[in-house]
Amino acid sequence: MKRIYLLTLLILFNLSCVVAQSPKWVKKARKAVFSVITYNDKDEILRTGNGFFVDSKGIGVSKYTLFEGAKRATILDADGKALDVEVVLGVDDLYDVIKFKVSTSKAVEALSPSKEKPQIGDAVYLLGYSTQQREESVSGKLKDISQVGDYNYYTLDISLNEKMISCPVMNVKGEVIGMSQESVESDVSVSYAVDVNYIMNQSISALAFNDLSLKKIGIKKGLPDTEEEALVFLFMISSHIKGEEYLSVLNDFISKFPNHPEGYIRRANYNALQDIENVENLKKAKADMQQAINVSTDKEETYYSYAKLIYNYNLLKAENSSEDWTLSDAIQIIDQAISINRYPVYLQLKADIYFAEAKYQEAFDLYQEVNKSDMASSATYFSAAKAKEMLNAKPEEIIVLLDSCISHLPDRVAETEAAYYLERAHVYSSMGEHRKALLDYDSFYEAMNGNVNDVFYYLRGQTARDSRLYQKALNDFTEAIMVNPNEIVYHIELGATNLRLGRNDEAEKNFKDAINIDPEYGEAYRLLGVTQVQQKNKLKACENFNKAKELDDPLVEDLIKRYCN
């Protein structure tokens, strides 16, 4: 009994020595360690784990796989207080690390990274998460240090349980050197730690929007650290996210880079164009554009953006334009840009605004000035051609501009540029130059790789017919019907062409198909009657002529007088 008593005293003495020997900084440092809880899209708990703060502004680090598939996350600090994870600041799924920021209005207790280079054999302490008011740490030594680029990867002679993973590994001075990671080997007497500096250097890159590791996390992502990369990031995401999510990113950009005009310009565009009737949003847009001008070091570019926004706003607003955000206001603002630098792009916008105001001569003059610059392009010549058209210019004058437009096309024509061929084809047709028009239709077809609709086949079929290329016309009208079999006009055109070629049986079928689509279409009965006249069937022809008359066809009366009296 006496021996057992002595052994018990010895054990208690040893335990008291362990606690007594715990470094003084442990009690304060453990306040930086927290518990992590992640939730899925059904707001059910997904995973739990640990992490710790590395910056008093609420920046924490933890294990990436805790957040994989998470829609939101919270942390519980050493006092049991819950803080929401506000934004993800960087990840690396290979080393299973994540950096993030929590939502907090107060400074948090954070660990300081070691300023000295750790050595093999150094004593280390692992701080586990605990809400108990007692000091907890597990001590050990650095068994090995591997080099991974500019960073370290540590092997510890510490055996970990599940609650000690993703916790800080400290040196004797109370500085953090790494984050603990479980062993993937059979030897459970050792564990590992990834260099804390490596985790802290994780960031959002300009191309992070396409990062699969980040896409697996449904929590809001932060912006890149540099202004240049953040601008690229904004450009990349602008076509992928919308609404409040996009507005939130813009707010973050402005908060992070308050002296760059881009955030204000983009937010002004969002507010002005998102809800065109919202007066309050318009006021916000004006305030943002004024602030963009205030902070801009390139005033003319900001004036250009402002004028362009007002121009786009008026195009969308159409008949109900704001009294103080008119096209005239846009002219005044773009003039301020032009007074600083008479860049062709500014002149182009001013011409577009004049065009919207129906001031076609002023628009044409500016388009032509642009066309004399190194900014001349298919688009600028096309704009000049449209201004000429609105001035009721002769087709020959418009063709000259459209020729220049098409001569500026690249070898590989985009779909939007292919439309210039259609425009010239239309003008050629108005001039009676049907063969030239047909060549432009064919060029459009090639540029579109054959991806055209029924209207195209119909228009090209008409042009082929007027060019007396009847077989080509029949082919195109047939294609139009295959794409859209319920459009009665296509059947009428196909029948009329067959009738012209003396293909009476085919024409009769075409006109009957048209009647089946719309029994009230008088022209179909009239043309069917004409076909039956050619077939020497006047009785049937007169029946259809009279039916056409009942349906108020304006051209059938003379046919009735000629064949039915």
C-alpha positions, 0 to 999 in steps of 0.5 A, spaced: 500 500 500 505 504 501 509 503 495 502 504 491 501 511 495 509 513 493 507 511 485 501 516 485 505 521 488 510 521 483 506 521 477 502 527 480 509 530 481 511 529 474 504 531 471 505 538 475 512 538 472 509 538 465 504 543 466 509 548 470 514 547 464 509 549 459 511 556 456 508 562 459 506 564 452 501 558 451 495 561 455 495 567 450 497 563 444 491 558 445 486 564 444 488 564 436 486 557 435 479 555 433 474 550 431 472 550 424 465 548 422 463 547 414 456 547 412 453 544 405 448 547 401 442 544 405 445 548 411 447 541 414 454 540 417 459 538 412 465 537 416 469 540 423 476 541 424 481 546 427 485 552 424 488 558 427 489 566 426 495 569 423 493 576 422 489 580 427 484 582 422 481 576 422 485 572 417 485 565 419 488 558 416 486 551 416 485 545 412 482 545 405 478 539 405 474 541 410 471 547 406 471 542 399 463 542 397 462 547 403 456 553 402 458 557 408 463 556 414 463 559 421 469 558 426 468 558 434 474 561 438 477 559 444 471 563 448 466 559 444 464 565 440 462 564 433 464 568 427 462 567 420 467 566 414 467 572 410 471 570 404 476 565 401 483 568 400 487 562 397 487 555 397 492 549 395 489 542 394 495 539 394 498 541 400 491 541 403 491 548 406 486 554 405 487 561 407 480 565 409 478 572 413 472 571 418 467 577 419 469 581 425 469 588 427 474 587 433 482 585 432 483 577 434 488 574 437 493 572 432 500 568 432 506 571 429 510 567 424 517 565 426 523 570 424 528 565 425 530 559 421 528 552 424 533 547 425 532 539 426 532 537 433 528 544 435 523 543 441 516 545 438 509 545 441 503 543 438 497 547 441 490 544 440 483 547 440 480 548 447 474 552 450 477 550 457 480 555 461 487 551 462 493 551 458 494 545 453 500 543 449 503 537 446 511 538 446 516 534 441 522 536 436 523 537 429 525 530 426 526 532 419 525 538 415 524 538 407 525 543 402 519 545 398 521 551 393 522 557 398 518 553 404 519 548 409 515 541 410 516 539 417 516 532 420 515 532 428 516 526 433 509 528 435 503 523 435 496 526 433 489 525 435 484 527 430 483 534 434 490 536 433 490 536 426 490 543 423 493 546 429 499 551 430 506 548 431 510 553 435 517 554 437 520 556 444 519 563 443 511 562 442 512 563 434 508 559 429 512 555 424 507 551 421 500 547 421 500 540 423 497 535 418 496 528 419 501 522 417 499 518 411 504 513 413 503 507 418 508 510 423 503 514 427 508 516 432 510 522 427 506 527 424 507 533 419 507 540 418 506 545 412 510 551 413 505 557 415 509 562 411 507 558 405 499 558 407 500 565 408 502 566 401 496 563 398 492 568 394 487 569 389 490 570 382 487 574 376 485 567 373 482 564 379 475 564 377 477 558 373 481 554 379 477 548 380 479 548 387 476 554 388 470 552 384 469 547 389 468 552 395 461 555 395 464 561 399 465 568 396 472 569 394 477 574 395 480 579 390 488 578 388 492 582 392 495 587 386 491 592 383 493 589 376 491 582 377 485 585 381 483 588 374 484 582 370 480 578 375 474 583 374 474 582 367 474 575 367 468 574 372 464 580 369 461 575 364 460 569 369 457 572 375 451 577 375 446 581 380 448 581 387 454 577 387 457 581 382 456 588 386 459 585 392 465 583 388 465 591 385 464 593 392 470 589 395 474 592 389 473 599 391 474 597 398 481 594 397 483 599 391 479 606 393 484 610 388 482 606 382 477 609 377 475 602 375 471 599 380 467 606 381 465 606 373 463 598 373 459 599 379 456 605 376 454 601 370 451 596 374 447 601 378 445 605 372 443 599 367 441 593 371 434 597 373 433 602 368 427 605 372 430 605 379 431 613 380 436 611 386 440 607 382 441 612 377 443 617 383 448 612 385 451 611 378 452 619 378 456 619 384 460 613 382 462 616 376 464 623 379 468 619 384 471 616 378 473 622 375 476 625 382 480 619 383 482 618 376 489 620 373 487 619 366 481 624 366 480 623 358 479 615 359 474 616 365 470 622 361 469 617 355 467 611 360 462 616 363 459 619 356 459 611 354 455 610 360 450 615 358 449 613 351 448 606 353 443 608 358 439 612 353 439 607 348 436 602 353 431 607 356 429 609 349 422 614 350 423 615 357 430 618 358 432 622 364 432 629 364 439 630 366 442 624 363 441 625 356 444 624 349 446 632 349 449 631 356 453 625 353 456 630 348 458 635 353 462 629 357 465 626 351 467 633 348 471 634 355 475 627 353 476 630 346 479 637 349 484 633 352 486 628 347 482 627 340 483 620 340 479 616 334 475 612 339 473 618 342 470 621 336 467 614 334 463 615 340 461 622 339 459 620 332 455 614 335 451 619 340 450 624 334 447 618 330 442 616 336 440 623 336 438 623 328 444 628 327 446 623 321 451 629 317 455 630 324 455 623 325 458 621 318 463 627 318 466 624 325 466 617 322 470 619 316 475 622 320 476 616 324 476 612 317 482 617 316 486 614 322 489 608 324 483 606 327 479 605 321 476 598 321 470 594 318 465 597 323 467 604 322 466 604 315 460 600 316 457 606 321 459 611 316 455 607 310 449 607 315 449 614 316 450 615 309 443 611 308 440 615 313 441 621 309 438 618 303 444 618 299 445 614 292 446 607 293 453 608 289 455 612 295 453 607 300 456 601 296 463 605 296 463 605 303 461 598 304 466 596 299 471 599 304 468 596 310 469 589 307 476 590 305 478 591 312 475 584 314 480 579 317 481 573 313 477 569 318 471 573 319 467 573 325 459 572 325 458 579 327 462 581 321 459 577 316 453 581 317 456 586 313 456 582 307 448 581 308 448 589 308 452 590 301 447 584 298 441 588 300 444 595 297 446 591 291 439 588 290 436 595 291 440 597 285 438 591 281 445 588 281 443 581 283 449 577 281 453 581 285 448 581 291 448 573 290 456 573 291 455 577 298 450 572 300 454 566 298 460 569 302 456 570 308 454 563 308 461 561 308 463 566 313 457 562 317 460 555 316 453 554 313 450 556 320 444 560 317 436 560 318 430 560 314 430 567 312 437 567 309 435 561 304 429 565 303 432 572 301 438 568 297 433 564 293 429 571 291 436 574 289 437 567 285 431 567 282 432 575 280 439 573 277 435 567 273 439 562 277 432 558 277 435 551 280 439 555 285 432 559 287 429 552 288 434 549 292 434 555 297 426 555 297 426 548 299 432 549 304 427 554 307 421 550 308 426 544 311 428 549 316 421 552 317 415 548 314 410 552 317 412 559 313 407 559 308 411 565 304 416 559 302 411 555 299 408 560 295 415 562 293 417 555 291 411 554 287 411 561 283 418 559 281 416 552 279 410 555 275 415 560 272 419 554 269 413 550 267 413 545 272 406 545 273 405 539 277 410 541 282 407 548 283 400 545 284 403 541 290 406 547 293 400 552 293 396 546 296 401 545 301 400 553 302 393 552 303 393 547 308 397 551 312 393 557 312 386 556 308 384 563 309 391 566 304 387 568 298 394 569 294 395 561 294 388 560 291 389 565 286 396 562 284 393 555 284 388 557 279 393 560 275 397 553 275 390 550 273 389 554 267 396 552 265 394 545 266 387 546 262 383 545 268 379 552 267 373 549 272 378 548 278 381 554 276 375 559 276 373 555 283 380 557 286 379 564 283 372 565 286 375 563 293 381 568 292 376 573 291 372 571 297 378 572 301 379 579 298 385 578 294 387 584 290 389 581 284 384 576 282 379 580 279 382 581 272 383 573 272 376 572 273 374 576 267 379 573 263 378 566 264 371 565 268 366 569 263 
